[in-house]
Amino acid sequence: MQHFLKETDFTINQAAEVFTLAHALKKGRGKHTPPTLKGQSWALIFSKSSTRTRVSFDVGINELGGHPLFLNKSDIQLGRGESIYDTANVLSRFLHGLIIRTYDQSEVEEIAKLGSIPVINALTDYLHPCQIYTDAFTMAERWADGTNFLESLKGKKIAYFGDTANNIANSWILGAAMFGMELVLAGPEGYAPGEDIKATLAESGHAATWSFSNDPEAAAKDADVLYTDTWVSMGQEEESAERIEVMKPYSVTADLMKLGKPEALFMHDLPAYVGMEAQEDVLYGKQSVIFDEAENRLHTQKAIMSVLAEANRR
């Protein structure tokens, strides 16, 4: 049984298939969508609140011919102490797939291990693979000619600013290595990538393509993409004041954008807080593609589900 719990769970060929299919699904939306989940029921189990992830998966399952079932963790017995073993086995008897958004990466990994249906990681505190595939597709649709999406990513430089030890930064470490991109992470001391993501990357077999710096201007120089994320993630509210103060030098400003290539993209996975991780003129400026990223969650996740469903039918 194949799952999508981290970027490197797909092969390079499968990643290429995801991007090609996402492109086709986007062009054909409203005209024809292959019913790859026809007759299937997929559950969304969310322990964290969500806008883009929940809506895009719900709509995507419907458009692929399937039936989505949304469940808060408190809606099922897992939230009352039922074992993951029992939950995974029971749900495997009812459903064709699970999409899980939770805190601990170990939870999605254990459910995937114990159940007998495909599991997709819709965000944990450790990784957010659906977002990184979406972001990479958003870049590739600008740089490719409608084909060879992965080839268009090779050698491109991403400069990432702020909390470089969070789930998006971790996922970009895996994604950049897989897609052959240079990743420069710029953040304050104490917020550098941890040993756990280094170990995960080593286990994947992909060579590291990232570096860490405290200098935002050096990181931005000649970048193809300037990327940032919220400074205070869910569960970190008590650290808000400290995080905001230490992250201020890493806010993406118009001056920082000028250090990138003239055609550099600005990206943010949202939700964004204006004037903090990015200034308003950058967030909503002509180089920003934040709403394209949001839209592409739908197309990319439809492709991920389709590729995963096909892989598990073989």
Beta strands, then each sheet from edge to edge (+ up, - down):
strand 1: 41-46
strand 2: 67-72
strand 3: 97-101
strand 4: 119-121
strand 5: 157-161
strand 6: 182-186
strand 7: 210-213
strand 8: 225-228
strand 9: 265-268
sheet 1: 2+ 1+ 3+ 4+
sheet 2: 7+ 6+ 5+ 8+ 9+
end
